[in-house]
Amino acid sequence: MKSRIIELAKGNPGAVTVLVELIRINPLLLETLEELNIRGPQIWVAYKDWAKMDMNKLSEGIMTGDPEMIEATK
């Protein structure tokens, strides 16, 4: 799991923090992030800017593949 977090975070410390929390909610969210092609700083942007630092909103956005969240990470 550690190597997966490091790979997804792409060196972004904020992304690491978010990924650790997402694993606590639902480990499958990491796989979904990969499928959505959201990595590194994009994870932090999705959490901070799109979800306004609401982990539940972020996890829901990931699970549903929310188009607004995806657009916000581009």
Gaussian input, Z-matrix of N, CA and C with variables (Angstrom, degrees):
# hf/3-21g

backbone

0 1
 N
 C     1     B1
 C     2     B2     1     A1
 N     3     B3     2     A2     1     D1
 C     4     B4     3     A3     2     D2
 C     5     B5     4     A4     3     D3
 N     6     B6     5     A5     4     D4
 C     7     B7     6     A6     5     D5
 C     8     B8     7     A7     6     D6
 N     9     B9     8     A8     7     D7
 C    10    B10     9     A9     8     D8
 C    11    B11    10    A10     9     D9
 N    12    B12    11    A11    10    D10
 C    13    B13    12    A12    11    D11
 C    14    B14    13    A13    12    D12
 N    15    B15    14    A14    13    D13
 C    16    B16    15    A15    14    D14
 C    17    B17    16    A16    15    D15
 N    18    B18    17    A17    16    D16
 C    19    B19    18    A18    17    D17
 C    20    B20    19    A19    18    D18
 N    21    B21    20    A20    19    D19
 C    22    B22    21    A21    20    D20
 C    23    B23    22    A22    21    D21
 N    24    B24    23    A23    22    D22
 C    25    B25    24    A24    23    D23
 C    26    B26    25    A25    24    D24
 N    27    B27    26    A26    25    D25
 C    28    B28    27    A27    26    D26
 C    29    B29    28    A28    27    D27
 N    30    B30    29    A29    28    D28
 C    31    B31    30    A30    29    D29
 C    32    B32    31    A31    30    D30
 N    33    B33    32    A32    31    D31
 C    34    B34    33    A33    32    D32
 C    35    B35    34    A34    33    D33
 N    36    B36    35    A35    34    D34
 C    37    B37    36    A36    35    D35
 C    38    B38    37    A37    36    D36
 N    39    B39    38    A38    37    D37
 C    40    B40    39    A39    38    D38
 C    41    B41    40    A40    39    D39
 N    42    B42    41    A41    40    D40
 C    43    B43    42    A42    41    D41
 C    44    B44    43    A43    42    D42
 N    45    B45    44    A44    43    D43
 C    46    B46    45    A45    44    D44
 C    47    B47    46    A46    45    D45
 N    48    B48    47    A47    46    D46
 C    49    B49    48    A48    47    D47
 C    50    B50    49    A49    48    D48
 N    51    B51    50    A50    49    D49
 C    52    B52    51    A51    50    D50
 C    53    B53    52    A52    51    D51
 N    54    B54    53    A53    52    D52
 C    55    B55    54    A54    53    D53
 C    56    B56    55    A55    54    D54
 N    57    B57    56    A56    55    D55
 C    58    B58    57    A57    56    D56
 C    59    B59    58    A58    57    D57
 N    60    B60    59    A59    58    D58
 C    61    B61    60    A60    59    D59
 C    62    B62    61    A61    60    D60
 N    63    B63    62    A62    61    D61
 C    64    B64    63    A63    62    D62
 C    65    B65    64    A64    63    D63
 N    66    B66    65    A65    64    D64
 C    67    B67    66    A66    65    D65
 C    68    B68    67    A67    66    D66
 N    69    B69    68    A68    67    D67
 C    70    B70    69    A69    68    D68
 C    71    B71    70    A70    69    D69
 N    72    B72    71    A71    70    D70
 C    73    B73    72    A72    71    D71
 C    74    B74    73    A73    72    D72
 N    75    B75    74    A74    73    D73
 C    76    B76    75    A75    74    D74
 C    77    B77    76    A76    75    D75
 N    78    B78    77    A77    76    D76
 C    79    B79    78    A78    77    D77
 C    80    B80    79    A79    78    D78
 N    81    B81    80    A80    79    D79
 C    82    B82    81    A81    80    D80
 C    83    B83    82    A82    81    D81
 N    84    B84    83    A83    82    D82
 C    85    B85    84    A84    83    D83
 C    86    B86    85    A85    84    D84
 N    87    B87    86    A86    85    D85
 C    88    B88    87    A87    86    D86
 C    89    B89    88    A88    87    D87
 N    90    B90    89    A89    88    D88
 C    91    B91    90    A90    89    D89
 C    92    B92    91    A91    90    D90
 N    93    B93    92    A92    91    D91
 C    94    B94    93    A93    92    D92
 C    95    B95    94    A94    93    D93
 N    96    B96    95    A95    94    D94
 C    97    B97    96    A96    95    D95
 C    98    B98    97    A97    96    D96
 N    99    B99    98    A98    97    D97
 C   100   B100    99    A99    98    D98
 C   101   B101   100   A100    99    D99
 N   102   B102   101   A101   100   D100
 C   103   B103   102   A102   101   D101
 C   104   B104   103   A103   102   D102
 N   105   B105   104   A104   103   D103
 C   106   B106   105   A105   104   D104
 C   107   B107   106   A106   105   D105
 N   108   B108   107   A107   106   D106
 C   109   B109   108   A108   107   D107
 C   110   B110   109   A109   108   D108
 N   111   B111   110   A110   109   D109
 C   112   B112   111   A111   110   D110
 C   113   B113   112   A112   111   D111
 N   114   B114   113   A113   112   D112
 C   115   B115   114   A114   113   D113
 C   116   B116   115   A115   114   D114
 N   117   B117   116   A116   115   D115
 C   118   B118   117   A117   116   D116
 C   119   B119   118   A118   117   D117
 N   120   B120   119   A119   118   D118
 C   121   B121   120   A120   119   D119
 C   122   B122   121   A121   120   D120
 N   123   B123   122   A122   121   D121
 C   124   B124   123   A123   122   D122
 C   125   B125   124   A124   123   D123
 N   126   B126   125   A125   124   D124
 C   127   B127   126   A126   125   D125
 C   128   B128   127   A127   126   D126
 N   129   B129   128   A128   127   D127
 C   130   B130   129   A129   128   D128
 C   131   B131   130   A130   129   D129
 N   132   B132   131   A131   130   D130
 C   133   B133   132   A132   131   D131
 C   134   B134   133   A133   132   D132
 N   135   B135   134   A134   133   D133
 C   136   B136   135   A135   134   D134
 C   137   B137   136   A136   135   D135
 N   138   B138   137   A137   136   D136
 C   139   B139   138   A138   137   D137
 C   140   B140   139   A139   138   D138
 N   141   B141   140   A140   139   D139
 C   142   B142   141   A141   140   D140
 C   143   B143   142   A142   141   D141
 N   144   B144   143   A143   142   D142
 C   145   B145   144   A144   143   D143
 C   146   B146   145   A145   144   D144
 N   147   B147   146   A146   145   D145
 C   148   B148   147   A147   146   D146
 C   149   B149   148   A148   147   D147
 N   150   B150   149   A149   148   D148
 C   151   B151   150   A150   149   D149
 C   152   B152   151   A151   150   D150
 N   153   B153   152   A152   151   D151
 C   154   B154   153   A153   152   D152
 C   155   B155   154   A154   153   D153
 N   156   B156   155   A155   154   D154
 C   157   B157   156   A156   155   D155
 C   158   B158   157   A157   156   D156
 N   159   B159   158   A158   157   D157
 C   160   B160   159   A159   158   D158
 C   161   B161   160   A160   159   D159
 N   162   B162   161   A161   160   D160
 C   163   B163   162   A162   161   D161
 C   164   B164   163   A163   162   D162
 N   165   B165   164   A164   163   D163
 C   166   B166   165   A165   164   D164
 C   167   B167   166   A166   165   D165
 N   168   B168   167   A167   166   D166
 C   169   B169   168   A168   167   D167
 C   170   B170   169   A169   168   D168
 N   171   B171   170   A170   169   D169
 C   172   B172   171   A171   170   D170
 C   173   B173   172   A172   171   D171
 N   174   B174   173   A173   172   D172
 C   175   B175   174   A174   173   D173
 C   176   B176   175   A175   174   D174
 N   177   B177   176   A176   175   D175
 C   178   B178   177   A177   176   D176
 C   179   B179   178   A178   177   D177
 N   180   B180   179   A179   178   D178
 C   181   B181   180   A180   179   D179
 C   182   B182   181   A181   180   D180
 N   183   B183   182   A182   181   D181
 C   184   B184   183   A183   182   D182
 C   185   B185   184   A184   183   D183
 N   186   B186   185   A185   184   D184
 C   187   B187   186   A186   185   D185
 C   188   B188   187   A187   186   D186
 N   189   B189   188   A188   187   D187
 C   190   B190   189   A189   188   D188
 C   191   B191   190   A190   189   D189
 N   192   B192   191   A191   190   D190
 C   193   B193   192   A192   191   D191
 C   194   B194   193   A193   192   D192
 N   195   B195   194   A194   193   D193
 C   196   B196   195   A195   194   D194
 C   197   B197   196   A196   195   D195
 N   198   B198   197   A197   196   D196
 C   199   B199   198   A198   197   D197
 C   200   B200   199   A199   198   D198
 N   201   B201   200   A200   199   D199
 C   202   B202   201   A201   200   D200
 C   203   B203   202   A202   201   D201
 N   204   B204   203   A203   202   D202
 C   205   B205   204   A204   203   D203
 C   206   B206   205   A205   204   D204
 N   207   B207   206   A206   205   D205
 C   208   B208   207   A207   206   D206
 C   209   B209   208   A208   207   D207
 N   210   B210   209   A209   208   D208
 C   211   B211   210   A210   209   D209
 C   212   B212   211   A211   210   D210
 N   213   B213   212   A212   211   D211
 C   214   B214   213   A213   212   D212
 C   215   B215   214   A214   213   D213
 N   216   B216   215   A215   214   D214
 C   217   B217   216   A216   215   D215
 C   218   B218   217   A217   216   D216
 N   219   B219   218   A218   217   D217
 C   220   B220   219   A219   218   D218
 C   221   B221   220   A220   219   D219

   B1=1.4566
   B2=1.5362
   B3=1.3366
   B4=1.4634
   B5=1.5276
   B6=1.3187
   B7=1.4660
   B8=1.5268
   B9=1.3089
   B10=1.4695
   B11=1.5292
   B12=1.3349
   B13=1.4652
   B14=1.5246
   B15=1.3203
   B16=1.4659
   B17=1.5231
   B18=1.3258
   B19=1.4621
   B20=1.5218
   B21=1.3245
   B22=1.4677
   B23=1.5256
   B24=1.3295
   B25=1.4645
   B26=1.5271
   B27=1.3229
   B28=1.4720
   B29=1.5316
   B30=1.3479
   B31=1.4552
   B32=1.5135
   B33=1.3157
   B34=1.4586
   B35=1.5323
   B36=1.3474
   B37=1.4670
   B38=1.5304
   B39=1.3189
   B40=1.4616
   B41=1.5136
   B42=1.3156
   B43=1.4616
   B44=1.5233
   B45=1.3374
   B46=1.4664
   B47=1.5246
   B48=1.3125
   B49=1.4642
   B50=1.5271
   B51=1.3199
   B52=1.4642
   B53=1.5268
   B54=1.3142
   B55=1.4636
   B56=1.5233
   B57=1.3207
   B58=1.4686
   B59=1.5280
   B60=1.3200
   B61=1.4692
   B62=1.5308
   B63=1.3289
   B64=1.4615
   B65=1.5227
   B66=1.3310
   B67=1.4618
   B68=1.5165
   B69=1.3157
   B70=1.4769
   B71=1.5242
   B72=1.3196
   B73=1.4700
   B74=1.5189
   B75=1.3542
   B76=1.4604
   B77=1.5280
   B78=1.3238
   B79=1.4688
   B80=1.5322
   B81=1.3099
   B82=1.4654
   B83=1.5248
   B84=1.3257
   B85=1.4615
   B86=1.5267
   B87=1.3257
   B88=1.4668
   B89=1.5197
   B90=1.3079
   B91=1.4689
   B92=1.5260
   B93=1.3203
   B94=1.4604
   B95=1.5264
   B96=1.3416
   B97=1.4657
   B98=1.5205
   B99=1.3146
   B100=1.4664
   B101=1.5265
   B102=1.3181
   B103=1.4651
   B104=1.5236
   B105=1.3298
   B106=1.4675
   B107=1.5295
   B108=1.3390
   B109=1.4626
   B110=1.5307
   B111=1.3283
   B112=1.4594
   B113=1.5225
   B114=1.3263
   B115=1.4629
   B116=1.5283
   B117=1.3386
   B118=1.4529
   B119=1.5126
   B120=1.3319
   B121=1.4590
   B122=1.5367
   B123=1.3182
   B124=1.4698
   B125=1.5272
   B126=1.3271
   B127=1.4704
   B128=1.5228
   B129=1.3344
   B130=1.4577
   B131=1.5269
   B132=1.3160
   B133=1.4747
   B134=1.5318
   B135=1.3128
   B136=1.4707
   B137=1.5242
   B138=1.3250
   B139=1.4678
   B140=1.5289
   B141=1.3248
   B142=1.4664
   B143=1.5223
   B144=1.3158
   B145=1.4643
   B146=1.5255
   B147=1.3301
   B148=1.4624
   B149=1.5266
   B150=1.3316
   B151=1.4661
   B152=1.5276
   B153=1.3216
   B154=1.4716
   B155=1.5285
   B156=1.3493
   B157=1.4614
   B158=1.5321
   B159=1.3210
   B160=1.4713
   B161=1.5299
   B162=1.3259
   B163=1.4555
   B164=1.5282
   B165=1.3321
   B166=1.4706
   B167=1.5233
   B168=1.3385
   B169=1.4615
   B170=1.5269
   B171=1.3280
   B172=1.4599
   B173=1.5229
   B174=1.3191
   B175=1.4667
   B176=1.5281
   B177=1.3233
   B178=1.4626
   B179=1.5255
   B180=1.3365
   B181=1.4585
   B182=1.5197
   B183=1.3288
   B184=1.4641
   B185=1.5283
   B186=1.3261
   B187=1.4701
   B188=1.5228
   B189=1.3264
   B190=1.4574
   B191=1.5260
   B192=1.3412
   B193=1.4636
   B194=1.5184
   B195=1.3243
   B196=1.4627
   B197=1.5357
   B198=1.3384
   B199=1.4648
   B200=1.5284
   B201=1.3341
   B202=1.4675
   B203=1.5141
   B204=1.3268
   B205=1.4549
   B206=1.5338
   B207=1.2978
   B208=1.4646
   B209=1.5203
   B210=1.3172
   B211=1.4661
   B212=1.5368
   B213=1.3163
   B214=1.4663
   B215=1.5298
   B216=1.3118
   B217=1.4659
   B218=1.5198
   B219=1.3089
   B220=1.4755
   B221=1.4992
   A1=110.22
   A2=116.19
   A3=120.22
   A4=111.03
   A5=116.88
   A6=119.60
   A7=111.15
   A8=116.60
   A9=120.39
   A10=110.97
   A11=116.15
   A12=120.81
   A13=109.78
   A14=116.51
   A15=120.82
   A16=110.70
   A17=116.24
   A18=120.37
   A19=111.65
   A20=117.17
   A21=121.05
   A22=112.18
   A23=117.10
   A24=120.98
   A25=112.59
   A26=117.78
   A27=122.04
   A28=112.40
   A29=116.17
   A30=120.57
   A31=116.01
   A32=118.26
   A33=121.35
   A34=109.49
   A35=118.19
   A36=120.15
   A37=113.31
   A38=117.49
   A39=120.02
   A40=111.12
   A41=116.24
   A42=121.02
   A43=110.88
   A44=117.06
   A45=120.19
   A46=110.01
   A47=116.53
   A48=121.41
   A49=111.03
   A50=116.38
   A51=121.14
   A52=110.54
   A53=116.95
   A54=120.61
   A55=111.87
   A56=117.21
   A57=120.27
   A58=110.13
   A59=116.57
   A60=119.77
   A61=111.48
   A62=116.63
   A63=119.79
   A64=111.67
   A65=117.11
   A66=120.55
   A67=110.14
   A68=116.88
   A69=120.75
   A70=111.21
   A71=116.35
   A72=120.57
   A73=110.38
   A74=115.13
   A75=120.24
   A76=108.53
   A77=117.45
   A78=120.29
   A79=114.10
   A80=117.32
   A81=120.30
   A82=112.72
   A83=116.97
   A84=120.02
   A85=111.44
   A86=116.89
   A87=119.78
   A88=110.66
   A89=116.15
   A90=120.21
   A91=110.46
   A92=116.07
   A93=120.15
   A94=110.73
   A95=117.63
   A96=120.19
   A97=110.94
   A98=116.39
   A99=120.21
   A100=110.46
   A101=116.52
   A102=120.34
   A103=111.54
   A104=116.53
   A105=121.25
   A106=111.67
   A107=116.19
   A108=122.99
   A109=112.02
   A110=115.32
   A111=122.04
   A112=106.92
   A113=115.77
   A114=121.25
   A115=110.52
   A116=114.86
   A117=122.32
   A118=114.48
   A119=116.89
   A120=120.32
   A121=112.64
   A122=117.45
   A123=119.90
   A124=110.79
   A125=116.79
   A126=121.15
   A127=109.41
   A128=115.80
   A129=119.96
   A130=111.06
   A131=117.49
   A132=121.33
   A133=110.35
   A134=116.69
   A135=120.21
   A136=110.66
   A137=116.18
   A138=120.51
   A139=111.67
   A140=116.26
   A141=120.65
   A142=113.12
   A143=116.62
   A144=120.14
   A145=113.24
   A146=116.69
   A147=118.96
   A148=111.88
   A149=117.31
   A150=120.51
   A151=112.58
   A152=117.11
   A153=122.43
   A154=111.36
   A155=114.95
   A156=124.44
   A157=113.16
   A158=115.73
   A159=122.54
   A160=107.60
   A161=116.26
   A162=121.21
   A163=112.27
   A164=116.88
   A165=119.57
   A166=111.52
   A167=116.52
   A168=119.99
   A169=110.27
   A170=116.39
   A171=119.76
   A172=111.05
   A173=117.05
   A174=119.34
   A175=110.68
   A176=117.58
   A177=120.92
   A178=110.72
   A179=116.51
   A180=121.00
   A181=111.83
   A182=115.74
   A183=120.06
   A184=109.86
   A185=116.27
   A186=120.14
   A187=112.44
   A188=116.66
   A189=120.03
   A190=112.80
   A191=116.35
   A192=119.20
   A193=110.75
   A194=115.84
   A195=121.89
   A196=111.29
   A197=116.79
   A198=120.30
   A199=113.79
   A200=117.95
   A201=120.92
   A202=110.66
   A203=116.77
   A204=120.42
   A205=109.71
   A206=116.15
   A207=120.70
   A208=110.34
   A209=117.25
   A210=121.91
   A211=110.60
   A212=116.97
   A213=121.39
   A214=111.71
   A215=117.25
   A216=120.59
   A217=113.10
   A218=118.05
   A219=121.17
   A220=112.27
   D1=-37.35
   D2=-178.76
   D3=-60.57
   D4=-44.66
   D5=-178.90
   D6=-66.38
   D7=-32.83
   D8=177.79
   D9=-66.47
   D10=-41.51
   D11=177.71
   D12=-62.52
   D13=-46.70
   D14=-179.59
   D15=-60.55
   D16=-42.72
   D17=179.54
   D18=-63.72
   D19=-46.04
   D20=-179.33
   D21=-67.98
   D22=-35.79
   D23=-175.69
   D24=-71.90
   D25=-24.02
   D26=178.73
   D27=50.17
   D28=39.92
   D29=176.90
   D30=81.77
   D31=4.35
   D32=-178.71
   D33=-93.29
   D34=113.75
   D35=-176.99
   D36=-62.91
   D37=-34.76
   D38=177.56
   D39=-63.61
   D40=-39.66
   D41=178.54
   D42=-63.67
   D43=-38.19
   D44=177.89
   D45=-59.93
   D46=-46.79
   D47=179.65
   D48=-58.74
   D49=-45.69
   D50=-179.91
   D51=-64.15
   D52=-43.84
   D53=-178.08
   D54=-63.25
   D55=-39.80
   D56=177.98
   D57=-61.67
   D58=-42.44
   D59=178.40
   D60=-66.84
   D61=-40.08
   D62=179.14
   D63=-62.14
   D64=-36.29
   D65=178.20
   D66=-61.91
   D67=-37.83
   D68=178.73
   D69=-64.64
   D70=-34.13
   D71=179.33
   D72=-76.16
   D73=-51.74
   D74=-177.33
   D75=-165.99
   D76=108.17
   D77=-177.86
   D78=-57.42
   D79=-24.25
   D80=-179.63
   D81=-70.40
   D82=-13.32
   D83=178.57
   D84=-63.45
   D85=-29.94
   D86=178.10
   D87=-64.42
   D88=-42.24
   D89=177.85
   D90=-62.74
   D91=-40.64
   D92=-179.91
   D93=-65.90
   D94=-39.89
   D95=175.37
   D96=-58.19
   D97=-42.16
   D98=177.86
   D99=-61.85
   D100=-43.29
   D101=179.49
   D102=-63.92
   D103=-34.68
   D104=179.13
   D105=-80.71
   D106=-5.24
   D107=-178.74
   D108=60.34
   D109=42.51
   D110=177.20
   D111=-110.04
   D112=120.15
   D113=-174.99
   D114=-144.67
   D115=163.46
   D116=173.07
   D117=50.47
   D118=-128.03
   D119=-176.66
   D120=-60.82
   D121=-23.64
   D122=177.82
   D123=-62.49
   D124=-35.61
   D125=178.61
   D126=-64.11
   D127=-44.56
   D128=179.59
   D129=-64.68
   D130=-42.19
   D131=178.35
   D132=-61.74
   D133=-43.39
   D134=178.92
   D135=-60.38
   D136=-42.28
   D137=-179.13
   D138=-71.36
   D139=-52.11
   D140=-173.01
   D141=-74.80
   D142=-49.47
   D143=-173.48
   D144=-88.49
   D145=-47.18
   D146=-175.89
   D147=-78.88
   D148=-48.75
   D149=-177.02
   D150=-87.96
   D151=-3.74
   D152=-179.77
   D153=53.83
   D154=41.61
   D155=177.43
   D156=63.41
   D157=28.55
   D158=175.92
   D159=-103.72
   D160=103.92
   D161=-175.48
   D162=-62.48
   D163=-34.40
   D164=177.95
   D165=-66.14
   D166=-41.19
   D167=177.47
   D168=-64.34
   D169=-41.96
   D170=179.11
   D171=-62.43
   D172=-47.08
   D173=-178.32
   D174=-62.91
   D175=-37.99
   D176=177.21
   D177=-65.45
   D178=-41.81
   D179=178.17
   D180=-61.78
   D181=-38.87
   D182=178.42
   D183=-67.71
   D184=-47.15
   D185=-177.90
   D186=-60.29
   D187=-36.36
   D188=-177.17
   D189=-93.47
   D190=-7.76
   D191=-176.77
   D192=63.52
   D193=42.32
   D194=-176.14
   D195=-51.77
   D196=120.09
   D197=-178.10
   D198=-60.71
   D199=-33.99
   D200=178.53
   D201=-66.72
   D202=-38.73
   D203=178.11
   D204=-65.53
   D205=-45.36
   D206=179.91
   D207=-60.51
   D208=-44.13
   D209=179.74
   D210=-63.96
   D211=-37.75
   D212=-178.80
   D213=-66.17
   D214=-22.35
   D215=-177.47
   D216=-90.90
   D217=-3.15
   D218=-178.86
   D219=-80.21

